[in-house]
Amino acid sequence: MRIFIIGLLMLVNLFFVVQALVEPLTISFLSLRIILAALSFVICVYLLLLRTHKLSTYLTILTLIISLIHIFIIWKSAYAYIF
């Protein structure tokens, strides 16, 4: 079940990262993107602390990196929109 949740979070984050990179920098769906990135970051840190299986640990680290990239893209687009 954990691997399914991690995989789902990873796919959703990847979708939003690709969408943000393909389209010009806008703040469309900003609140949804912030909530998703923060929720996936917190869940990944929590699941990383559990360390049950080797596969789930690797997937959690990968999802954590993707969510950090997503947070950086959100910060970059908000900064470009404001200034």
Jmol script that loads the backbone (N, CA, C; Angstrom):
load data "model"
ATOM      1  N   MET A   1       0.825  -1.189   0.000  1.00  0.00           N
ATOM      2  CA  MET A   1       0.000   0.000   0.000  1.00  0.00           C
ATOM      3  C   MET A   1       0.871   1.255   0.000  1.00  0.00           C
ATOM      4  N   ARG A   2       1.993   1.228   0.730  1.00  0.00           N
ATOM      5  CA  ARG A   2       2.872   2.399   0.772  1.00  0.00           C
ATOM      6  C   ARG A   2       3.488   2.666  -0.590  1.00  0.00           C
ATOM      7  N   ILE A   3       3.866   1.606  -1.279  1.00  0.00           N
ATOM      8  CA  ILE A   3       4.468   1.770  -2.596  1.00  0.00           C
ATOM      9  C   ILE A   3       3.464   2.377  -3.562  1.00  0.00           C
ATOM     10  N   PHE A   4       2.195   1.990  -3.446  1.00  0.00           N
ATOM     11  CA  PHE A   4       1.138   2.556  -4.294  1.00  0.00           C
ATOM     12  C   PHE A   4       0.964   4.046  -4.014  1.00  0.00           C
ATOM     13  N   ILE A   5       0.947   4.436  -2.750  1.00  0.00           N
ATOM     14  CA  ILE A   5       0.781   5.851  -2.381  1.00  0.00           C
ATOM     15  C   ILE A   5       1.983   6.663  -2.848  1.00  0.00           C
ATOM     16  N   ILE A   6       3.178   6.128  -2.655  1.00  0.00           N
ATOM     17  CA  ILE A   6       4.381   6.832  -3.087  1.00  0.00           C
ATOM     18  C   ILE A   6       4.391   6.979  -4.605  1.00  0.00           C
ATOM     19  N   GLY A   7       4.038   5.921  -5.307  1.00  0.00           N
ATOM     20  CA  GLY A   7       3.990   5.974  -6.772  1.00  0.00           C
ATOM     21  C   GLY A   7       2.951   6.959  -7.280  1.00  0.00           C
ATOM     22  N   LEU A   8       1.803   6.996  -6.629  1.00  0.00           N
ATOM     23  CA  LEU A   8       0.757   7.939  -7.018  1.00  0.00           C
ATOM     24  C   LEU A   8       1.202   9.381  -6.792  1.00  0.00           C
ATOM     25  N   LEU A   9       1.819   9.653  -5.649  1.00  0.00           N
ATOM     26  CA  LEU A   9       2.337  10.995  -5.385  1.00  0.00           C
ATOM     27  C   LEU A   9       3.426  11.381  -6.381  1.00  0.00           C
ATOM     28  N   MET A  10       4.269  10.425  -6.735  1.00  0.00           N
ATOM     29  CA  MET A  10       5.331  10.695  -7.682  1.00  0.00           C
ATOM     30  C   MET A  10       4.764  11.027  -9.060  1.00  0.00           C
ATOM     31  N   LEU A  11       3.762  10.277  -9.506  1.00  0.00           N
ATOM     32  CA  LEU A  11       3.168  10.535 -10.814  1.00  0.00           C
ATOM     33  C   LEU A  11       2.461  11.883 -10.864  1.00  0.00           C
ATOM     34  N   VAL A  12       1.734  12.214  -9.811  1.00  0.00           N
ATOM     35  CA  VAL A  12       1.028  13.494  -9.784  1.00  0.00           C
ATOM     36  C   VAL A  12       2.019  14.646  -9.750  1.00  0.00           C
ATOM     37  N   ASN A  13       3.075  14.522  -8.962  1.00  0.00           N
ATOM     38  CA  ASN A  13       4.101  15.567  -8.924  1.00  0.00           C
ATOM     39  C   ASN A  13       4.806  15.697 -10.267  1.00  0.00           C
ATOM     40  N   LEU A  14       5.109  14.571 -10.898  1.00  0.00           N
ATOM     41  CA  LEU A  14       5.744  14.617 -12.215  1.00  0.00           C
ATOM     42  C   LEU A  14       4.843  15.293 -13.234  1.00  0.00           C
ATOM     43  N   PHE A  15       3.536  15.017 -13.171  1.00  0.00           N
ATOM     44  CA  PHE A  15       2.593  15.645 -14.089  1.00  0.00           C
ATOM     45  C   PHE A  15       2.613  17.160 -13.927  1.00  0.00           C
ATOM     46  N   PHE A  16       2.569  17.634 -12.679  1.00  0.00           N
ATOM     47  CA  PHE A  16       2.567  19.070 -12.450  1.00  0.00           C
ATOM     48  C   PHE A  16       3.910  19.709 -12.785  1.00  0.00           C
ATOM     49  N   VAL A  17       5.004  19.004 -12.581  1.00  0.00           N
ATOM     50  CA  VAL A  17       6.323  19.531 -12.942  1.00  0.00           C
ATOM     51  C   VAL A  17       6.434  19.667 -14.455  1.00  0.00           C
ATOM     52  N   VAL A  18       6.015  18.641 -15.192  1.00  0.00           N
ATOM     53  CA  VAL A  18       6.067  18.699 -16.652  1.00  0.00           C
ATOM     54  C   VAL A  18       5.139  19.790 -17.167  1.00  0.00           C
ATOM     55  N   GLN A  19       3.962  19.914 -16.588  1.00  0.00           N
ATOM     56  CA  GLN A  19       3.028  20.957 -16.985  1.00  0.00           C
ATOM     57  C   GLN A  19       3.616  22.340 -16.734  1.00  0.00           C
ATOM     58  N   ALA A  20       4.290  22.523 -15.622  1.00  0.00           N
ATOM     59  CA  ALA A  20       4.895  23.821 -15.313  1.00  0.00           C
ATOM     60  C   ALA A  20       6.069  24.123 -16.237  1.00  0.00           C
ATOM     61  N   LEU A  21       6.784  23.100 -16.685  1.00  0.00           N
ATOM     62  CA  LEU A  21       7.919  23.330 -17.565  1.00  0.00           C
ATOM     63  C   LEU A  21       7.492  23.564 -19.010  1.00  0.00           C
ATOM     64  N   VAL A  22       6.384  22.971 -19.429  1.00  0.00           N
ATOM     65  CA  VAL A  22       5.927  23.116 -20.804  1.00  0.00           C
ATOM     66  C   VAL A  22       5.243  24.463 -21.013  1.00  0.00           C
ATOM     67  N   GLU A  23       4.389  24.847 -20.095  1.00  0.00           N
ATOM     68  CA  GLU A  23       3.679  26.113 -20.205  1.00  0.00           C
ATOM     69  C   GLU A  23       4.565  27.240 -19.690  1.00  0.00           C
ATOM     70  N   PRO A  24       4.257  28.467 -20.113  1.00  0.00           N
ATOM     71  CA  PRO A  24       5.021  29.594 -19.554  1.00  0.00           C
ATOM     72  C   PRO A  24       4.750  29.739 -18.060  1.00  0.00           C
ATOM     73  N   LEU A  25       5.635  30.432 -17.387  1.00  0.00           N
ATOM     74  CA  LEU A  25       5.529  30.561 -15.935  1.00  0.00           C
ATOM     75  C   LEU A  25       4.284  31.348 -15.550  1.00  0.00           C
ATOM     76  N   THR A  26       3.330  30.646 -14.990  1.00  0.00           N
ATOM     77  CA  THR A  26       2.107  31.273 -14.501  1.00  0.00           C
ATOM     78  C   THR A  26       1.842  30.759 -13.095  1.00  0.00           C
ATOM     79  N   ILE A  27       0.842  31.338 -12.471  1.00  0.00           N
ATOM     80  CA  ILE A  27       0.483  30.874 -11.137  1.00  0.00           C
ATOM     81  C   ILE A  27      -0.887  30.208 -11.151  1.00  0.00           C
ATOM     82  N   SER A  28      -1.234  29.606 -12.279  1.00  0.00           N
ATOM     83  CA  SER A  28      -2.505  28.905 -12.351  1.00  0.00           C
ATOM     84  C   SER A  28      -2.480  27.686 -11.439  1.00  0.00           C
ATOM     85  N   PHE A  29      -3.569  27.484 -10.738  1.00  0.00           N
ATOM     86  CA  PHE A  29      -3.705  26.395  -9.768  1.00  0.00           C
ATOM     87  C   PHE A  29      -2.609  26.440  -8.703  1.00  0.00           C
ATOM     88  N   LEU A  30      -2.236  27.632  -8.302  1.00  0.00           N
ATOM     89  CA  LEU A  30      -1.122  27.779  -7.359  1.00  0.00           C
ATOM     90  C   LEU A  30      -1.430  27.135  -6.014  1.00  0.00           C
ATOM     91  N   SER A  31      -2.630  27.349  -5.491  1.00  0.00           N
ATOM     92  CA  SER A  31      -2.953  26.778  -4.181  1.00  0.00           C
ATOM     93  C   SER A  31      -2.966  25.254  -4.229  1.00  0.00           C
ATOM     94  N   LEU A  32      -3.485  24.693  -5.320  1.00  0.00           N
ATOM     95  CA  LEU A  32      -3.492  23.237  -5.474  1.00  0.00           C
ATOM     96  C   LEU A  32      -2.077  22.698  -5.563  1.00  0.00           C
ATOM     97  N   ARG A  33      -1.228  23.392  -6.298  1.00  0.00           N
ATOM     98  CA  ARG A  33       0.156  22.950  -6.449  1.00  0.00           C
ATOM     99  C   ARG A  33       0.921  23.041  -5.135  1.00  0.00           C
ATOM    100  N   ILE A  34       0.680  24.100  -4.361  1.00  0.00           N
ATOM    101  CA  ILE A  34       1.349  24.246  -3.068  1.00  0.00           C
ATOM    102  C   ILE A  34       0.906  23.158  -2.105  1.00  0.00           C
ATOM    103  N   ILE A  35      -0.395  22.897  -2.049  1.00  0.00           N
ATOM    104  CA  ILE A  35      -0.916  21.857  -1.161  1.00  0.00           C
ATOM    105  C   ILE A  35      -0.359  20.491  -1.551  1.00  0.00           C
ATOM    106  N   LEU A  36      -0.346  20.181  -2.850  1.00  0.00           N
ATOM    107  CA  LEU A  36       0.173  18.896  -3.308  1.00  0.00           C
ATOM    108  C   LEU A  36       1.658  18.745  -2.998  1.00  0.00           C
ATOM    109  N   ALA A  37       2.439  19.770  -3.256  1.00  0.00           N
ATOM    110  CA  ALA A  37       3.879  19.683  -3.011  1.00  0.00           C
ATOM    111  C   ALA A  37       4.179  19.548  -1.523  1.00  0.00           C
ATOM    112  N   ALA A  38       3.486  20.325  -0.703  1.00  0.00           N
ATOM    113  CA  ALA A  38       3.724  20.249   0.744  1.00  0.00           C
ATOM    114  C   ALA A  38       3.265  18.910   1.313  1.00  0.00           C
ATOM    115  N   LEU A  39       2.104  18.442   0.884  1.00  0.00           N
ATOM    116  CA  LEU A  39       1.600  17.155   1.370  1.00  0.00           C
ATOM    117  C   LEU A  39       2.515  16.014   0.957  1.00  0.00           C
ATOM    118  N   SER A  40       2.957  16.006  -0.279  1.00  0.00           N
ATOM    119  CA  SER A  40       3.840  14.927  -0.716  1.00  0.00           C
ATOM    120  C   SER A  40       5.194  15.004  -0.022  1.00  0.00           C
ATOM    121  N   PHE A  41       5.689  16.213   0.245  1.00  0.00           N
ATOM    122  CA  PHE A  41       6.953  16.355   0.965  1.00  0.00           C
ATOM    123  C   PHE A  41       6.841  15.796   2.381  1.00  0.00           C
ATOM    124  N   VAL A  42       5.770  16.150   3.085  1.00  0.00           N
ATOM    125  CA  VAL A  42       5.594  15.680   4.461  1.00  0.00           C
ATOM    126  C   VAL A  42       5.383  14.169   4.503  1.00  0.00           C
ATOM    127  N   ILE A  43       4.578  13.644   3.607  1.00  0.00           N
ATOM    128  CA  ILE A  43       4.335  12.199   3.585  1.00  0.00           C
ATOM    129  C   ILE A  43       5.621  11.447   3.246  1.00  0.00           C
ATOM    130  N   CYS A  44       6.416  11.974   2.325  1.00  0.00           N
ATOM    131  CA  CYS A  44       7.667  11.305   1.965  1.00  0.00           C
ATOM    132  C   CYS A  44       8.674  11.326   3.108  1.00  0.00           C
ATOM    133  N   VAL A  45       8.749  12.426   3.831  1.00  0.00           N
ATOM    134  CA  VAL A  45       9.651  12.465   4.992  1.00  0.00           C
ATOM    135  C   VAL A  45       9.190  11.463   6.038  1.00  0.00           C
ATOM    136  N   TYR A  46       7.884  11.397   6.268  1.00  0.00           N
ATOM    137  CA  TYR A  46       7.347  10.437   7.232  1.00  0.00           C
ATOM    138  C   TYR A  46       7.641   8.998   6.800  1.00  0.00           C
ATOM    139  N   LEU A  47       7.399   8.678   5.535  1.00  0.00           N
ATOM    140  CA  LEU A  47       7.646   7.318   5.065  1.00  0.00           C
ATOM    141  C   LEU A  47       9.128   7.001   4.989  1.00  0.00           C
ATOM    142  N   LEU A  48       9.953   8.013   4.811  1.00  0.00           N
ATOM    143  CA  LEU A  48      11.396   7.780   4.810  1.00  0.00           C
ATOM    144  C   LEU A  48      11.885   7.408   6.208  1.00  0.00           C
ATOM    145  N   LEU A  49      11.252   7.971   7.225  1.00  0.00           N
ATOM    146  CA  LEU A  49      11.622   7.633   8.595  1.00  0.00           C
ATOM    147  C   LEU A  49      11.197   6.212   8.978  1.00  0.00           C
ATOM    148  N   LEU A  50      10.164   5.685   8.319  1.00  0.00           N
ATOM    149  CA  LEU A  50       9.716   4.317   8.628  1.00  0.00           C
ATOM    150  C   LEU A  50      10.696   3.266   8.120  1.00  0.00           C
ATOM    151  N   ARG A  51      11.223   3.446   6.919  1.00  0.00           N
ATOM    152  CA  ARG A  51      12.207   2.551   6.306  1.00  0.00           C
ATOM    153  C   ARG A  51      11.826   1.085   6.418  1.00  0.00           C
ATOM    154  N   THR A  52      10.769   0.705   5.739  1.00  0.00           N
ATOM    155  CA  THR A  52      10.325  -0.681   5.810  1.00  0.00           C
ATOM    156  C   THR A  52      11.019  -1.569   4.783  1.00  0.00           C
ATOM    157  N   HIS A  53      10.912  -1.232   3.508  1.00  0.00           N
ATOM    158  CA  HIS A  53      11.503  -2.033   2.438  1.00  0.00           C
ATOM    159  C   HIS A  53      12.512  -1.185   1.676  1.00  0.00           C
ATOM    160  N   LYS A  54      13.432  -1.865   1.027  1.00  0.00           N
ATOM    161  CA  LYS A  54      14.436  -1.154   0.256  1.00  0.00           C
ATOM    162  C   LYS A  54      13.804  -0.433  -0.938  1.00  0.00           C
ATOM    163  N   LEU A  55      12.844  -1.085  -1.601  1.00  0.00           N
ATOM    164  CA  LEU A  55      12.175  -0.480  -2.748  1.00  0.00           C
ATOM    165  C   LEU A  55      11.372   0.750  -2.347  1.00  0.00           C
ATOM    166  N   SER A  56      10.661   0.657  -1.242  1.00  0.00           N
ATOM    167  CA  SER A  56       9.873   1.806  -0.798  1.00  0.00           C
ATOM    168  C   SER A  56      10.769   2.954  -0.345  1.00  0.00           C
ATOM    169  N   THR A  57      11.936   2.638   0.208  1.00  0.00           N
ATOM    170  CA  THR A  57      12.876   3.685   0.594  1.00  0.00           C
ATOM    171  C   THR A  57      13.400   4.419  -0.630  1.00  0.00           C
ATOM    172  N   TYR A  58      13.759   3.680  -1.676  1.00  0.00           N
ATOM    173  CA  TYR A  58      14.243   4.310  -2.899  1.00  0.00           C
ATOM    174  C   TYR A  58      13.151   5.131  -3.579  1.00  0.00           C
ATOM    175  N   LEU A  59      11.943   4.604  -3.635  1.00  0.00           N
ATOM    176  CA  LEU A  59      10.835   5.354  -4.220  1.00  0.00           C
ATOM    177  C   LEU A  59      10.512   6.603  -3.411  1.00  0.00           C
ATOM    178  N   THR A  60      10.627   6.515  -2.100  1.00  0.00           N
ATOM    179  CA  THR A  60      10.378   7.671  -1.252  1.00  0.00           C
ATOM    180  C   THR A  60      11.426   8.749  -1.482  1.00  0.00           C
ATOM    181  N   ILE A  61      12.686   8.362  -1.607  1.00  0.00           N
ATOM    182  CA  ILE A  61      13.742   9.339  -1.877  1.00  0.00           C
ATOM    183  C   ILE A  61      13.523   9.992  -3.238  1.00  0.00           C
ATOM    184  N   LEU A  62      13.155   9.212  -4.239  1.00  0.00           N
ATOM    185  CA  LEU A  62      12.886   9.749  -5.568  1.00  0.00           C
ATOM    186  C   LEU A  62      11.701  10.711  -5.551  1.00  0.00           C
ATOM    187  N   THR A  63      10.635  10.339  -4.851  1.00  0.00           N
ATOM    188  CA  THR A  63       9.471  11.210  -4.745  1.00  0.00           C
ATOM    189  C   THR A  63       9.792  12.469  -3.956  1.00  0.00           C
ATOM    190  N   LEU A  64      10.627  12.352  -2.944  1.00  0.00           N
ATOM    191  CA  LEU A  64      11.049  13.517  -2.172  1.00  0.00           C
ATOM    192  C   LEU A  64      11.836  14.493  -3.040  1.00  0.00           C
ATOM    193  N   ILE A  65      12.706  13.988  -3.884  1.00  0.00           N
ATOM    194  CA  ILE A  65      13.470  14.843  -4.793  1.00  0.00           C
ATOM    195  C   ILE A  65      12.543  15.524  -5.790  1.00  0.00           C
ATOM    196  N   ILE A  66      11.577  14.775  -6.328  1.00  0.00           N
ATOM    197  CA  ILE A  66      10.629  15.355  -7.280  1.00  0.00           C
ATOM    198  C   ILE A  66       9.763  16.415  -6.607  1.00  0.00           C
ATOM    199  N   SER A  67       9.352  16.178  -5.377  1.00  0.00           N
ATOM    200  CA  SER A  67       8.545  17.190  -4.692  1.00  0.00           C
ATOM    201  C   SER A  67       9.372  18.435  -4.368  1.00  0.00           C
ATOM    202  N   LEU A  68      10.663  18.273  -4.071  1.00  0.00           N
ATOM    203  CA  LEU A  68      11.518  19.443  -3.869  1.00  0.00           C
ATOM    204  C   LEU A  68      11.695  20.233  -5.165  1.00  0.00           C
ATOM    205  N   ILE A  69      11.813  19.545  -6.285  1.00  0.00           N
ATOM    206  CA  ILE A  69      11.873  20.218  -7.583  1.00  0.00           C
ATOM    207  C   ILE A  69      10.568  20.959  -7.847  1.00  0.00           C
ATOM    208  N   HIS A  70       9.455  20.330  -7.501  1.00  0.00           N
ATOM    209  CA  HIS A  70       8.148  20.957  -7.664  1.00  0.00           C
ATOM    210  C   HIS A  70       8.036  22.212  -6.802  1.00  0.00           C
ATOM    211  N   ILE A  71       8.501  22.149  -5.581  1.00  0.00           N
ATOM    212  CA  ILE A  71       8.480  23.321  -4.698  1.00  0.00           C
ATOM    213  C   ILE A  71       9.360  24.436  -5.273  1.00  0.00           C
ATOM    214  N   PHE A  72      10.510  24.080  -5.824  1.00  0.00           N
ATOM    215  CA  PHE A  72      11.376  25.082  -6.429  1.00  0.00           C
ATOM    216  C   PHE A  72      10.717  25.733  -7.636  1.00  0.00           C
ATOM    217  N   ILE A  73      10.030  24.953  -8.459  1.00  0.00           N
ATOM    218  CA  ILE A  73       9.339  25.505  -9.626  1.00  0.00           C
ATOM    219  C   ILE A  73       8.199  26.416  -9.200  1.00  0.00           C
ATOM    220  N   ILE A  74       7.486  26.050  -8.134  1.00  0.00           N
ATOM    221  CA  ILE A  74       6.420  26.908  -7.610  1.00  0.00           C
ATOM    222  C   ILE A  74       7.020  28.229  -7.132  1.00  0.00           C
ATOM    223  N   TRP A  75       8.113  28.174  -6.408  1.00  0.00           N
ATOM    224  CA  TRP A  75       8.770  29.378  -5.915  1.00  0.00           C
ATOM    225  C   TRP A  75       9.232  30.251  -7.076  1.00  0.00           C
ATOM    226  N   LYS A  76       9.799  29.622  -8.081  1.00  0.00           N
ATOM    227  CA  LYS A  76      10.303  30.364  -9.245  1.00  0.00           C
ATOM    228  C   LYS A  76       9.166  31.037 -10.006  1.00  0.00           C
ATOM    229  N   SER A  77       8.070  30.340 -10.215  1.00  0.00           N
ATOM    230  CA  SER A  77       6.953  30.935 -10.955  1.00  0.00           C
ATOM    231  C   SER A  77       6.276  32.035 -10.148  1.00  0.00           C
ATOM    232  N   ALA A  78       6.142  31.871  -8.855  1.00  0.00           N
ATOM    233  CA  ALA A  78       5.555  32.927  -8.030  1.00  0.00           C
ATOM    234  C   ALA A  78       6.466  34.153  -7.979  1.00  0.00           C
ATOM    235  N   TYR A  79       7.762  33.951  -7.894  1.00  0.00           N
ATOM    236  CA  TYR A  79       8.701  35.059  -7.884  1.00  0.00           C
ATOM    237  C   TYR A  79       8.682  35.807  -9.219  1.00  0.00           C
ATOM    238  N   ALA A  80       8.629  35.054 -10.318  1.00  0.00           N
ATOM    239  CA  ALA A  80       8.583  35.692 -11.635  1.00  0.00           C
ATOM    240  C   ALA A  80       7.272  36.424 -11.853  1.00  0.00           C
ATOM    241  N   TYR A  81       6.186  35.922 -11.302  1.00  0.00           N
ATOM    242  CA  TYR A  81       4.884  36.567 -11.456  1.00  0.00           C
ATOM    243  C   TYR A  81       4.805  37.842 -10.625  1.00  0.00           C
ATOM    244  N   ILE A  82       5.350  37.827  -9.435  1.00  0.00           N
ATOM    245  CA  ILE A  82       5.279  38.986  -8.549  1.00  0.00           C
ATOM    246  C   ILE A  82       6.240  40.083  -9.013  1.00  0.00           C
ATOM    247  N   PHE A  83       7.465  39.689  -9.369  1.00  0.00           N
ATOM    248  CA  PHE A  83       8.446  40.697  -9.774  1.00  0.00           C
ATOM    249  C   PHE A  83       8.599  40.638 -11.257  1.00  0.00           C
TER     250      PHE A  83
END
end "model"
wireframe off; spacefill off
backbone 0.3
color backbone group
